[in-house]
């Protein structure tokens, strides 16, 4: 059974940076990909970014393009999200997720992800 464990969240001021990590054990997502989602207080969970595990092709939410970068280390089986120029509206719980066998149909949709971490809190506030 897959285990996904996020880390790296915290409280930062607007304009600061954070790097989230997601260590994967018990499963390999090399046939699909992985993604980051976030859920702000009182809102639904939204797609942030995704990456094809083998090819490295990335996808991201328009509002984070140029600020957030998703990457992976295939040797360490670890997913990353580098977040720069953070804004208060980026405040949310951030979840990593592993793609299911139909992940490629829509990498932005939660229903195509089979495994989820428990999340890490990111708070951006002055």
N, C-alpha and C positions, 0 to 999 in steps of 0.2 A: 504494500500500500504506500502511496506517495505521501511524503511529508514535505511541506513547504513552510519555511520559517523566515519571516521578514525581520529586518533590523535596520537601524539607522535613522529612525524617526526622531522627532524632538520639537522643541520650541525654538524658533528663530525669528529674527526681525525681517521686515520687508527688504528685499534686495539681497538677502543672504542665500547661501547654497546648502544643500544637503545631498547626501548620496545614500539611497536605499539599496539594501541587498536582500536577496531571497535565495537561501540555500535549499537545494532540492535533494532529497534522498528517497530511496526506495522505488524510483521510477525514472525513466529517461524520456524526455519529450523531443527527441531528435527527429521523430517522424512528423512533428507539427511545429509548435512554437509555444511561446509564453507571453504573458501580458501583465500589465499593471492596470488596476482599476482603483477608483477612489470613491469614497462616500462622505459627503459633507453632512453636518447636522441637519436633520429634517429633509434631506434630499435622497434620491435614489442613487444607486451605484452607477458610476459612469466610467467608460473606457478612457484610459489615458494614453497608453502606448503598448505596442506589441512587436515581437521580433520572431522571424522564422529562425528556428534553432540552428539549422545546418547552413543556410545561405546567408543569414544575417540581415535579410531585408527587413526594414522597420516601417512601422505605421504609427501615427500619433494623432492626438486630438489637436485641432487647429489652434486652440488657445494656449497650447504648451509648445508648439513648434518654435524652434530657435531658443527655447529656454530649457527644455527637458530632453535628455538623451537616454534611450534604452540601449543596453548592451548585455552581452552574456560572455561567460567564460566557460567554454565547453569542457575544459579539463577539470574545473572545480564544480561543474554542474550548478553554477550560480548565475542568477539574473541580477542586473543592476538598473537603477534609475538615478541618473545624475540630474539634479534639479537646481537650476541657477535662476537668479533674479526672481526669487520667490515673492508671491503676492499674497495678501490676506485671503483672497478667493481660492488659493490653493490649499487652504486649511481643510483637512479631511483625514479619514483613516484610509491608508493606502494598502491595497491587497495585491499580492502576486497570484497568478493563476497559470495553470498548465493546460495547454490546448488538447482537446479531444481529437478523435480520428477524423472529424469533419471540420476541424478548426479553420481550415483554409476557406471554407464557404463564406465566413464572415468573422474576421479576427476581432472585430469591434463589438461583437455580441457575446454577452455572458453565457448564453446557452451553449456555446461551442467550446466552453472550458470545462474540464472534467475534475480538476483538483484545485483547491484554494488554500491559501495561507490564512492565518487568523488576523492579519493586519498589523500595521504600525501607525501610530498617530503622528501626524505632521501638523503643527500649529504655527501659523505665520502671523505675528502680531507685534506692534510696537508698544 
